[in-house]
Amino acid sequence: MISVCIATHNGEKFIRSQIESVLLQLSTDDEVIVSDDGSSDNTIDIIQKIGDKRIKIYEYKQDATLLQMTKSTFRLCAANFQKALSRAQGDYIFLADQDDLWSKDRVQQVMEAFQREDCDMVLCNYRIIDQNGNDTDILGHTKNPIRKNLLLNLCNIPFMGCCIAIKKDVLKYCLPFPYACISHDNWIGCLVGYFGKIVYLQDPLHLYRRHFDNVSPTTQKSENNYWFRINYRIVLLWQMLNRILKMKE
């Protein structure tokens, strides 16, 4: 069984096309978990009107403390994804953003990689599309960005949640996220890189939509100055070491 986890917040512009690109690739026994962070637009109505029983919608109640912190958008997104992941029933879990598209054979290629490589996580490459869905010919990676060493992965941080699929067993050491976690994808990717095996697929199986409302810093003007980036990595390393030690007890 496959679970696709989507964290939504005011995603009415693109949510239908994203979910439809996912549903086309799933079997009748699979599920799409939507955790919604108080959308004030028509996001939920649009999802409900798709009328597919495989879609399950949950409400994420915002943490008032997280709202007061710097980088609150990222922290709320991570917490929202944690809610979705905690509801997933599938043996294999895909993460999905609310505004992108999947290539038509993404699930097939990822599942083949899981079976072929006996791995814990599959990270696929991506191609950037514009807000209208037009291909920009910009490829995410020209070669495998994953390193075998935890410290090297922390320096490079190659993980994008929308390109990640994991085995459910991974959640045993990834959940819960550290409180006020900024980046759920980096947390998951680095931990799986330490405890398990990651396979990278060079084919761009994900279509990343670049538009003005992206949460991802790959398209926003980055607020992350040099010292923040250093501090973020130190904190993330400390949190990971604590989790690693806890799992070894």
LINFEN-V827160 format. One record per backbone hydrogen bond with DSSP energy under -0.5 kcal/mol. NH is the residue of the N-H (numbers start at 1). CO is the residue of the C=O. E is the energy in kcal/mol with one decimal. If there is no record, write none. Layout:
nh->[NH | NH]
co->[CO | CO]
e->[E | E]
This chain:
nh->[3 | 4 | 5 | 5 | 6 | 6 | 7 | 8 | 8 | 14 | 15 | 18 | 19 | 20 | 21 | 22 | 23 | 24 | 25 | 26 | 30 | 31 | 32 | 33 | 33 | 34 | 34 | 35 | 35 | 36 | 36 | 37 | 38 | 46 | 47 | 48 | 49 | 50 | 50 | 51 | 51 | 53 | 55 | 56 | 58 | 60 | 61 | 62 | 64 | 67 | 68 | 68 | 69 | 69 | 72 | 75 | 76 | 77 | 78 | 79 | 80 | 81 | 82 | 83 | 84 | 85 | 86 | 87 | 87 | 88 | 88 | 91 | 92 | 93 | 94 | 95 | 96 | 101 | 103 | 106 | 109 | 110 | 111 | 112 | 113 | 114 | 115 | 116 | 117 | 118 | 119 | 120 | 121 | 122 | 123 | 124 | 124 | 125 | 125 | 127 | 128 | 129 | 130 | 133 | 136 | 138 | 139 | 140 | 153 | 154 | 155 | 156 | 157 | 163 | 164 | 165 | 166 | 167 | 168 | 170 | 171 | 172 | 173 | 174 | 175 | 181 | 187 | 188 | 189 | 190 | 191 | 192 | 193 | 194 | 195 | 196 | 199 | 201 | 202 | 205 | 205 | 206 | 207 | 208 | 208 | 209 | 210 | 210 | 211 | 214 | 219 | 220 | 222 | 225 | 229 | 230 | 231 | 232 | 233 | 234 | 235 | 236 | 237 | 238 | 239 | 240 | 241 | 242 | 243 | 244 | 245 | 246 | 247 | 248 | 249 | 249]
co->[92 | 31 | 3 | 94 | 4 | 33 | 96 | 6 | 35 | 11 | 11 | 14 | 15 | 16 | 17 | 18 | 19 | 20 | 22 | 23 | 27 | 2 | 54 | 4 | 31 | 32 | 56 | 6 | 33 | 34 | 58 | 8 | 36 | 42 | 43 | 44 | 45 | 46 | 47 | 47 | 48 | 51 | 52 | 32 | 34 | 36 | 59 | 60 | 62 | 63 | 64 | 65 | 65 | 66 | 69 | 71 | 72 | 73 | 74 | 75 | 76 | 77 | 78 | 79 | 80 | 81 | 82 | 83 | 84 | 84 | 85 | 1 | 1 | 166 | 3 | 164 | 5 | 207 | 205 | 103 | 105 | 106 | 107 | 108 | 109 | 110 | 111 | 112 | 113 | 114 | 114 | 197 | 197 | 165 | 199 | 122 | 163 | 201 | 203 | 206 | 138 | 208 | 134 | 130 | 128 | 128 | 137 | 126 | 149 | 150 | 151 | 152 | 153 | 160 | 161 | 122 | 93 | 120 | 91 | 167 | 168 | 169 | 170 | 170 | 171 | 178 | 183 | 184 | 185 | 186 | 187 | 188 | 189 | 190 | 191 | 192 | 121 | 123 | 200 | 125 | 203 | 125 | 101 | 127 | 206 | 207 | 129 | 208 | 209 | 211 | 216 | 216 | 220 | 223 | 225 | 226 | 227 | 228 | 229 | 230 | 231 | 232 | 233 | 234 | 235 | 236 | 237 | 238 | 239 | 240 | 241 | 242 | 243 | 244 | 245 | 246]
e->[-2.8 | -2.2 | -0.6 | -3.1 | -0.5 | -3.2 | -0.7 | -0.6 | -2.5 | -1.0 | -1.9 | -2.0 | -2.6 | -2.5 | -1.8 | -1.2 | -3.0 | -1.6 | -1.9 | -1.4 | -1.1 | -2.4 | -2.8 | -3.0 | -0.5 | -0.6 | -3.2 | -2.6 | -0.6 | -0.6 | -3.1 | -3.1 | -1.1 | -2.6 | -2.1 | -2.7 | -2.1 | -0.7 | -1.0 | -0.6 | -1.2 | -0.5 | -1.8 | -3.0 | -3.3 | -3.1 | -0.6 | -0.6 | -0.6 | -1.5 | -0.8 | -0.9 | -0.5 | -1.1 | -0.8 | -2.0 | -2.9 | -1.9 | -2.3 | -2.3 | -2.3 | -2.3 | -2.0 | -1.6 | -1.9 | -2.9 | -2.2 | -0.7 | -1.0 | -0.7 | -0.9 | -1.5 | -1.7 | -3.3 | -2.8 | -2.2 | -2.4 | -2.0 | -2.4 | -1.7 | -2.3 | -2.6 | -2.7 | -2.1 | -1.8 | -2.2 | -2.0 | -2.7 | -2.7 | -1.3 | -0.6 | -2.5 | -1.6 | -2.8 | -2.7 | -0.5 | -2.1 | -1.7 | -1.1 | -2.5 | -2.6 | -2.7 | -2.4 | -2.2 | -2.1 | -0.6 | -0.6 | -3.4 | -2.1 | -2.1 | -1.8 | -2.2 | -3.6 | -2.3 | -2.0 | -1.7 | -2.9 | -2.1 | -2.6 | -1.6 | -2.0 | -1.6 | -1.4 | -1.3 | -2.1 | -1.5 | -1.9 | -2.5 | -2.8 | -2.5 | -1.7 | -2.7 | -2.2 | -1.2 | -3.1 | -2.8 | -2.6 | -2.5 | -0.6 | -0.8 | -1.7 | -1.0 | -2.9 | -2.4 | -0.7 | -0.6 | -3.0 | -0.6 | -0.6 | -1.3 | -1.5 | -1.2 | -0.6 | -1.2 | -2.3 | -1.8 | -2.6 | -3.2 | -1.7 | -2.0 | -2.7 | -2.6 | -2.3 | -2.4 | -2.6 | -2.3 | -2.7 | -2.0 | -2.0 | -3.0 | -2.5 | -2.0 | -2.3 | -1.1 | -0.5 | -0.9]
